[in-house]
Amino acid sequence: MHPDLEKLIALQAHDVEAKRLRDEMIALPKHVEALETKAKAIQGQRAVIVDLIAKEEALRRRQESDVKDHQAKIARIRKQLDLATTTVQVTAFEHEISFAEAEISKIEDAEIESMERSDGLESQRSLADEALADATVTLERERVRAAETIANDKTLLADVEEKRKTERAEIGENALSIYDRIAKSKGTALAEALNQQCTACRMMLRPQRWPAQPTTKALSCRRARSRWPLSRPSSNGTISRSTSMSRRSLPGYSTAAAAARCC
């Protein structure tokens, strides 16, 4: 086995973990921000509902005032009716009384409708209050969790970076250059091959090209276009799994095996 292979595998594990930690530290503030937006949206919806309830209450106050005005008008007209001396006057007063009573009936119906709307709005406000309380609790909990997780991730990331530096210092310059180039373009430079299949591109290696002896050789992968399945002997001495590196074999690898494509 090439002396740098196991070190490159360990380095990639550190790189993957470092990326995970960085991604998590970026994602958590966005998650908290999304929760803040949700809480503000719920608060805004509740404010709209409260405003509608206030408008309905103001409407009923005006309606009650209008009813009192009409009732006062009816009382005044009845007094005038008692003093009427002609049929025309009596008919006119009675018409005004009927009109005022009809208006009172309309206002009372509208007032009932307003009360029904207020009942529905009160139910909505109760739901909004519960949702807002839940969103507020969730937001505060996630803020604390995010702060703790980010602080912990920073510590873990610092430890991983130290391990990366140690691993990189022990890897040959040529192999490290190939690794960095592939990792930059593909995200990862190494990929295992299991049961004659490259896990990076899911293409099968040709049976005649699959190593038949427990040794480490490079096989190119056309679909991945940058990784090489590198066979590793299993514990029982058979070749059953491998790790891929690059389209060019690492220093010390068989150039003949490097020409064998898996797809």
Secondary structure as UniProt FT lines:
FT   TURN            3..4
FT   HELIX           5..82
FT   HELIX           87..169
FT   HELIX           173..186
FT   STRAND          191..194
FT   TURN            195..196
FT   STRAND          197..198
FT   TURN            199..201
FT   TURN            207..209
FT   TURN            222..224
FT   STRAND          229..233
FT   TURN            235..236
FT   STRAND          239..244
FT   TURN            251..252
FT   HELIX           255..258
//
